[in-house]
Amino acid sequence: MNKSELIEAIAASADISKAAAGRALDAVTDSITKALKEDDQVALVGFGTFLVKERSARTGRNPQTGAPIEIAAAKIPSFKPGKALKDAVN
């Protein structure tokens, strides 16, 4: 499912226009992104939690030459599914 298909599904489920569903989806994704930028987490009970994880610096290998390279530390967005979502999928 891509973004336009998700917007259509939201519009049909909530009985709203596609434009309003698109704005609502954009507002949700923007709000989650803003919270993650501020090192906050977003917990949606039953669905899951969006959070930021720290990845430490490490040494990797260049696949072409085999030479070691340093990979910098980074913050990465992560999603931890909730129990209801896990149960729905299984």
C-alpha positions in Angstrom: 0.0 0.0 0.0 1.4 3.4 -1.0 0.5 6.8 0.3 -2.3 7.5 -2.2 -3.9 4.1 -1.5 -3.7 4.8 2.3 -5.4 8.2 1.8 -8.2 6.5 -0.1 -8.6 3.9 2.6 -8.7 6.6 5.3 -11.2 8.6 3.3 -13.5 5.6 2.9 -13.2 4.5 6.5 -13.7 7.9 8.0 -16.3 9.0 5.4 -14.3 12.2 4.6 -12.9 13.6 1.4 -9.6 12.4 0.0 -8.2 16.0 0.4 -9.1 16.0 4.1 -7.7 12.5 4.5 -4.5 13.6 2.9 -4.2 16.6 5.1 -4.9 14.4 8.2 -2.2 11.9 7.1 0.3 14.7 6.5 -0.4 16.2 9.9 0.1 12.8 11.6 3.4 12.2 9.9 4.6 15.7 10.5 3.8 15.5 14.2 5.6 12.2 14.6 8.6 13.5 12.7 8.7 16.7 14.9 8.5 14.6 18.1 11.3 12.3 16.9 13.5 15.3 16.0 13.1 16.5 19.6 14.2 13.0 20.9 10.7 12.4 22.1 8.7 9.2 21.5 5.2 8.7 20.2 3.2 5.9 21.7 -0.1 4.8 20.1 -1.6 2.3 22.5 -2.3 -1.0 20.8 -0.5 0.1 17.6 3.1 0.7 18.6 5.7 3.3 19.6 7.9 5.4 17.4 11.2 6.3 19.0 14.8 7.3 18.2 17.6 4.9 18.8 21.3 5.7 19.1 23.7 3.7 16.8 27.2 3.8 18.0 30.3 4.5 15.8 31.8 1.4 14.3 34.4 0.2 11.8 33.0 -1.2 8.6 34.6 -2.5 5.4 34.5 -1.0 1.9 32.9 -3.8 -0.2 34.9 -3.0 -3.3 38.4 -2.7 -1.8 38.0 -4.4 1.6 39.6 -1.5 3.3 38.4 -0.6 6.8 36.3 2.6 7.1 34.9 4.4 10.1 31.1 4.7 10.2 30.0 7.6 12.4 27.5 7.4 15.2 23.9 8.2 14.2 20.4 8.5 15.5 17.9 6.3 13.7 14.1 6.3 13.8 12.6 3.1 15.0 9.2 1.5 15.5 8.2 -1.0 18.1 4.9 -2.7 17.3 2.3 -3.0 20.1 0.6 -6.2 21.2 -2.7 -5.5 19.4 -0.8 -4.9 16.1 1.2 -8.1 16.6 -1.9 -10.1 17.3 -3.7 -8.7 14.3 -0.9 -9.7 12.0 -0.5 -13.2 13.3 
